C-alpha cells in the first residue's frame, strides 16, 4: 500500500542568546545572508522576508564559485512572535520551527518534510549544518 505521508526530519540546537535576538537573527534579511549556508563554499547573497501569516520569503543560495545555485522560498502559514513559525516551501513541503527560551538561551527545534531526491541522512545533515552555522553566527555577533 502506498502512503502519501512524507518522512519528517528534525534538527535542533540550543543557542546561547535570548529569544528576541535569536528571533531577529533568524528572520532579518541582513542576518540571513550571513548564516544561511551549509558549508563554507556556499553563501546566500540575497534574502527577502515578509514575516507574517500569508507573507512570503525567498533566499538565493549559491556555491561561491558560481557552479550552482537555487532559490529557497515559501509562504508563512503560522507566525507566533518569538515562539513558532510554520511555512510551506514552494514544492509543497511543510516546515515547523519552535523557539523555546530558557533564560539567556534559546532552543530551536526545526522539523521538515523530506524531499524524495536526496537521502534522508543527507537532508538532515544539510539542515543541521545550516542550523549550526546560525548558532555560531548568532553567538559570535
N, C-alpha and C positions, 0 to 999 in steps of 0.2 A: 504494500500500500504506500502510495506516495504522499508525502506531507508538504504543506506549504510553509510550515514553521521554519524560520531560519535559526541557525546557531547564533546564540548571543555570547559575545566575548566581553569580559570585564577587565579593565585595568584600573589601578589605583595608586595614589601617592599621598603622603602627608607632607604638606608644605609648611615650613617654619615661617609663617606670616599670617597676620589676621585676615579674616574672611573678606573684609572690604578691599584690601589690597589684592588678594587672590582674585576676587571677582573682577576688579578693574583690569588687572593684567591679563586675565583670561579673555576679556571682551573688548578691550580698546584696540583699534587697528594699529596704533603706533607701537603697542606692545606685541600684538600677534605677529607682526613681521619680524620681531626679534627672537621669538622662541619656537615658532611653528615649523619645525623640521625634525625629521627622524635621524638625520646624520649630518656631520659637518660639511659634507659635499653637496648638501641641499640647502635651499633657502626659500623664504616666502617674500618676494619683492613687493607684493600688493595685497591688502586686505580691506574689505568693506564689511560693516556690521550695523544692521538696523535691529538692535536688541529689544524686540517687543513681539508679543504673540502676533503672528501673521507677517512679521518682518523677515527680511532675507539677509543672508550673509554669503560672502564669497572670499576665498583666499586663492591666490595664484601660487602654486608650489612648483619649483623648478630645480633641476640639477644646476649647480653653479657653472658647470662647463657648457651649459646650453643644450645638452644632448637630449633632454626630455623634460616635459613639464605638463601640468594639468591644473584645471580649476576644481576646487573643492568648495561646494556650497550647498545651500538648502534653505528651508523655511522653518522659522520657530513655531512650535506648536504650544509650548508652555514656557513661561519665563516667570520665576519667583525670585525676586531680587535677593542676592547673597545666599540662595538656598538650592535652586534647582533650575535646570534648563532641559527642555526636550525639543528635538528638532527632527525633521525629515530631510535626509540627503536627497540630492537631485535624482538618484536612481531608485528612490522609494524606501530605502532602509531607514530605520529609526535609531536615534541616539539619545541616551538619557544620562545626565550628569548631575550628581549630588555633591553639594558643597556643605561639609559639616564642620562648624567651628568648634574648637576646644581651646579656650584661652587664646594664646598667640599662635596657634597652629590651625591649619585647615586641612581636613581630609577630603580629597577629591576621589569619587568613585564614578567611573565612566563606563557605561555599557552600550554596546552597539551590535547591530545585526551584521553578521559576517556576509561578505560578498562571496560569490562562488568561483571566482577565478583563481585566487591565491590560497595556499594552505592556511588554515586557522592559526597555526603557530606563527606564521609569517605576519599575518594581520595583527595578532596580539602583540608581537614583538615591535612592530612599527608604531602602533598606537601607544604602547608603553614607552617607547623611546621618545616620542613627542611629549608625552606627559612628564617624563623625567627631565627633558630639556626645559619644559615650562617651570618645573620645580627649581632647577638650577638657576634659571634666569630670574625668577621672582625672588629667590632668597638672596641673590647677589646684587640686586638693584634697589 
